[in-house]
Amino acid sequence: MKYIDTDFVHISILDDEVVLVEAMYGVEINAEKSKYANELIENEMQGVYGMIIDRKADYSIAPVGVYKVLNSLDKLKAIAIVTHSKRNFLPVETEKNLFNGALAVFDSIHEAHKWIKLELENKA
């Protein structure tokens, strides 16, 4: 497993097809930060991949700008959001409408990882 840390996000490359992203407590993820983090990810991922976003920490996002960046990534095919409380930034349906690929919400990283693997397998 490979780790990449910035001052606002932890990135873990779990395998050739799955990356885990966890924003740090109290940060705001805007389009500029999203673009920077995703350039780091794209440099590591050789083929198509899925992203697990672990929303363990309390942080904020600028959803329109962030999803614009995510939608510009040709190799990113699926996003799994892991929530640790019933609170989410946006309603799930709104996030699904903002992302052009597959998106689902899970209670655990393990379940999110399994789902991404199936999604990528079905798209192959």
C-alpha positions as CSV (number, residue, x, y, z in Angstrom):
1,M,0.0,0.0,0.0
2,K,1.2,3.5,-0.8
3,Y,0.4,6.6,1.2
4,I,0.4,10.2,0.0
5,D,-0.2,13.0,2.6
6,T,-0.9,16.7,1.9
7,D,-1.8,19.3,4.5
8,F,-5.5,18.7,3.8
9,V,-5.9,15.1,2.8
10,H,-4.5,11.5,3.4
11,I,-4.5,9.3,0.3
12,S,-4.0,5.5,0.5
13,I,-3.5,3.5,-2.7
14,L,-5.2,0.3,-1.6
15,D,-4.5,-1.7,-4.8
16,D,-4.3,-1.2,-8.6
17,E,-8.0,-0.2,-8.8
18,V,-8.9,1.4,-5.5
19,V,-7.8,4.6,-3.7
20,L,-8.9,5.7,-0.3
21,V,-9.2,9.4,0.4
22,E,-9.7,11.0,3.9
23,A,-9.8,14.7,4.4
24,M,-8.4,16.1,7.6
25,Y,-10.5,17.6,10.3
26,G,-11.6,21.2,9.8
27,V,-10.4,21.7,6.2
28,E,-12.5,22.9,3.3
29,I,-12.1,20.9,0.1
30,N,-12.6,23.3,-2.9
31,A,-11.9,22.8,-6.6
32,E,-8.3,23.8,-6.3
33,K,-7.5,21.4,-3.5
34,S,-9.5,18.6,-5.3
35,K,-7.5,19.2,-8.5
36,Y,-4.2,19.0,-6.7
37,A,-5.1,15.8,-4.8
38,N,-6.5,14.1,-7.8
39,E,-3.5,14.9,-9.9
40,L,-1.4,13.0,-7.3
41,I,-3.9,10.1,-7.5
42,E,-4.0,10.1,-11.3
43,N,-0.2,9.8,-11.3
44,E,-0.3,6.7,-9.2
45,M,-3.3,4.9,-10.8
46,Q,-2.3,3.2,-14.1
47,G,-5.8,2.2,-15.3
48,V,-9.4,2.7,-14.4
49,Y,-10.1,3.0,-10.7
50,G,-12.6,3.7,-8.0
51,M,-12.3,6.1,-5.1
52,I,-13.4,5.5,-1.5
53,I,-14.1,8.8,0.3
54,D,-13.9,8.2,4.0
55,R,-15.9,11.0,5.8
56,K,-14.7,10.2,9.3
57,A,-13.4,13.8,10.0
58,D,-15.6,16.8,10.1
59,Y,-14.7,19.0,7.1
60,S,-16.5,20.9,4.3
61,I,-16.6,20.7,0.5
62,A,-17.5,23.0,-2.3
63,P,-19.5,20.3,-4.1
64,V,-20.0,21.8,-7.5
65,G,-16.3,22.6,-8.0
66,V,-15.2,19.3,-6.5
67,Y,-17.5,17.2,-8.6
68,K,-16.5,19.2,-11.7
69,V,-12.9,18.1,-11.0
70,L,-13.9,14.5,-10.3
71,N,-16.0,14.3,-13.5
72,S,-13.0,15.5,-15.5
73,L,-11.0,12.3,-14.5
74,D,-11.4,9.8,-17.3
75,K,-10.0,6.9,-15.3
76,L,-12.3,7.5,-12.3
77,K,-15.3,5.2,-12.7
78,A,-16.9,4.9,-9.3
79,I,-17.0,6.7,-5.9
80,A,-17.9,5.0,-2.7
81,I,-18.6,7.4,0.2
82,V,-18.2,6.0,3.7
83,T,-20.1,7.8,6.4
84,H,-19.7,7.3,10.1
85,S,-22.8,9.1,11.2
86,K,-26.2,9.6,9.7
87,R,-25.1,13.2,8.7
88,N,-23.8,13.6,5.2
89,F,-22.7,16.8,3.4
90,L,-25.4,16.5,0.8
91,P,-28.3,14.2,0.2
92,V,-27.1,11.0,-1.6
93,E,-29.3,11.7,-4.6
94,T,-27.7,15.1,-5.0
95,E,-24.2,13.6,-5.0
96,K,-25.3,10.9,-7.5
97,N,-26.6,13.7,-9.8
98,L,-23.4,15.6,-9.5
99,F,-21.1,12.7,-10.4
100,N,-21.2,11.2,-13.9
101,G,-20.1,7.7,-12.8
102,A,-21.4,5.2,-10.2
103,L,-21.7,6.5,-6.7
104,A,-23.0,4.8,-3.5
105,V,-22.8,5.3,0.2
106,F,-21.6,2.7,2.8
107,D,-21.1,2.3,6.5
108,S,-17.7,0.6,6.1
109,I,-14.5,0.8,4.0
110,H,-14.7,-3.0,3.5
111,E,-18.2,-2.8,2.0
112,A,-17.2,0.2,-0.1
113,H,-14.1,-1.6,-1.4
114,K,-16.1,-4.7,-2.4
115,W,-18.7,-2.5,-4.2
116,I,-16.0,-0.7,-6.2
117,K,-14.4,-4.0,-7.3
118,L,-17.8,-5.2,-8.6
119,E,-18.5,-1.9,-10.3
120,L,-15.1,-2.0,-12.1
121,E,-15.6,-5.6,-13.0
122,N,-19.0,-4.9,-14.5
123,K,-17.6,-2.0,-16.6
124,A,-14.7,-4.1,-18.0
